[in-house]
């Protein structure tokens, strides 16, 4: 029974970590895109990013949840990692 619990927690933990890693990679790519825009002004990275933040702001609570989703995923991963380590096999 402990193996089933450990497997279920591991799957959830992996899901939240992969979501966090993908969002972190997207943030890093956006950051480098904004830096590249300094040298190549025809790239509309900053305008698109500000438009995205504007749309998220207009959508109220759903936009807020999307904006803080990276933190939610990270802290759920940390919590589930502690649960995973405390399950005795």
C-alpha positions as CSV (number, residue, x, y, z in Angstrom):
1,X,0.0,0.0,0.0
2,X,2.9,2.3,0.7
3,X,4.3,1.8,-2.8
4,X,0.9,2.9,-4.3
5,X,1.0,6.0,-2.1
6,X,4.6,6.7,-3.0
7,X,3.9,6.2,-6.7
8,X,0.8,8.6,-6.7
9,X,2.7,11.3,-4.8
10,X,5.7,10.9,-7.2
11,X,3.5,11.3,-10.2
12,X,1.9,14.5,-8.8
13,X,5.3,15.8,-7.7
14,X,6.8,15.2,-11.2
15,X,3.8,16.9,-12.8
16,X,4.2,20.1,-10.7
17,X,7.9,20.1,-11.2
18,X,7.6,19.8,-15.0
19,X,5.1,22.6,-15.0
20,X,7.4,24.8,-12.9
21,X,10.4,24.0,-15.1
22,X,8.6,24.8,-18.3
23,X,7.3,28.1,-16.9
24,X,10.8,29.0,-15.7
25,X,12.2,28.2,-19.1
26,X,9.6,30.4,-20.7
27,X,10.4,33.3,-18.3
28,X,14.1,32.9,-19.1
29,X,13.4,33.0,-22.9
30,X,11.2,36.1,-22.5
31,X,14.0,37.7,-20.5
32,X,16.6,37.0,-23.2
33,X,14.1,38.1,-25.8
34,X,13.8,41.5,-24.1
35,X,17.5,41.8,-23.9
36,X,17.8,40.9,-27.6
37,X,15.2,43.6,-28.4
38,X,17.8,46.1,-27.2
39,X,20.0,45.1,-30.2
40,X,17.3,44.2,-32.6
41,X,14.5,46.8,-32.2
42,X,12.2,45.0,-34.7
43,X,11.5,42.2,-32.2
44,X,8.1,42.9,-30.5
45,X,8.9,40.9,-27.4
46,X,8.4,43.6,-24.8
47,X,5.2,44.8,-26.4
48,X,3.8,41.3,-26.5
49,X,4.8,40.6,-22.9
50,X,3.1,43.8,-21.7
51,X,0.0,42.9,-23.7
52,X,-0.1,39.5,-22.0
53,X,0.1,41.1,-18.6
54,X,-2.6,43.6,-19.6
55,X,-4.9,40.7,-20.7
56,X,-4.2,38.8,-17.5
57,X,-5.0,41.9,-15.5
58,X,-8.3,42.3,-17.3
59,X,-9.4,38.7,-16.6
60,X,-9.6,39.3,-12.8
61,X,-9.0,36.3,-10.5
62,X,-8.3,33.9,-13.4
63,X,-5.6,36.2,-14.7
64,X,-4.2,36.4,-11.2
65,X,-4.1,32.6,-10.8
66,X,-2.3,32.3,-14.2
67,X,0.2,35.0,-13.2
68,X,1.1,33.2,-9.9
69,X,0.8,29.7,-11.3
70,X,4.6,29.3,-11.3
71,X,4.7,29.9,-7.5
72,X,1.8,27.6,-6.9
73,X,3.5,24.8,-8.9
74,X,6.8,25.4,-7.0
75,X,5.3,25.3,-3.6
76,X,3.1,22.3,-4.3
77,X,6.3,20.5,-5.6
78,X,8.1,21.4,-2.4
79,X,5.2,20.2,-0.2
80,X,4.8,16.9,-2.1
81,X,8.6,16.3,-2.0
82,X,8.3,16.4,1.8
83,X,5.3,14.0,1.8
84,X,7.2,11.7,-0.6
85,X,10.2,11.6,1.7
86,X,8.1,10.9,4.8
87,X,6.3,7.8,3.3
88,X,8.0,4.7,4.6
89,X,8.4,1.8,2.2
